[in-house]
C-alpha cells in the first residue's frame, strides 16, 4: 500500500507542474500497484479458508489435497433416554509412485455417504440411526489440477462386500474471487450398483469477516435417477479460530426433499468445539446439537456428539 500511495502522490505532483495529459495507458499504469495488493489479500483469504478446512478435516480438504492423507474417526452419540451409539469409520488416499500425483488409491467407509457434496456430514448425525458401518470400499482415482482454479477427479472402485459391488464417480470444481467473497462450484456424477445413478451440485460462498472468523454458505442438491428425487441441503457456517490449537464452528442447516413433495424434512443447529490434542494429527470434538425433524412435527430432539479424530498427511 505504501507503493500505491507513493505512486499516487507522484502522479499528483506531475499533474500540477506539467501539461501532460493522462491517457488510459497512464491510468492502467497507476493501477498496477493494486494488482499485487489484491493478489496478496486474495492469497491470504484462500490460505485462511484452506487452513480452516485442514484443521477441521473438511471433506473438501480430503478431496483436493495434493498429499496422501488418512482420516480415522471414533464417534459416540448420546441421545435422550440413555441411548448411546458408537461408530468407527475412516478414509485414506495414497498417491501411487511415478504418476506425478495423478493416480492414487482411495479407501473409505460408506462410499454412498460421500455423494452429497463436500459438506462434512460427520458433524451432524441422525438421531436413532444405526451408526455401525460394514461398507468399506477401494477405488482407483485419477486427478487433474493442471488448469488454475479448476480441479477434476474420477474414481472407479468396488465395495468390499460379498458379493463385490461396483461404483464410479467423477467430480469437477471451480473457484474464483468475487470482491470480498470466494466463490466455489462443484459437480459430481456417480453410479453405484446399489443405488443407481445420480448427480450432486454444490455452490459455496466464503467471506472473511476478520482474521479469526470465516463465514461460509453451502447449497447442495443431489438428484437420484431411480427415485426421481432431489435431496437438498443449505448450511450457514461460521468458523472461529480461538488459537493454534482450538476452534469453534457455529452452524445452522435446513435439509429437504422434493418427493413426494417439496418440503424441509429437518432443521439442525449445532455448536462444535474442536481441539488439537497431540501434535498436528490427533483432534477431539464435542458437539451439542438440536434437531427438529418433520417426523416429530419439528419438535426439538437434542443430542451430544463426542469424537476422536486422527488425521495424517505428508505435511504433518
Beta strands, then each sheet from edge to edge (+ up, - down):
strand 1: 69-79
strand 2: 83-95
strand 3: 103-109
strand 4: 136-144
strand 5: 150-159
strand 6: 165-178
strand 7: 181-192
strand 8: 196-210
strand 9: 213-224
strand 10: 229-241
strand 11: 246-257
strand 12: 263-278
strand 13: 282-293
strand 14: 301-313
sheet 1: 1+ 2- 3+ 4- 5+ 6- 7+ 8- 9+ 10- 11+ 12- 13+ 14- 1+
end
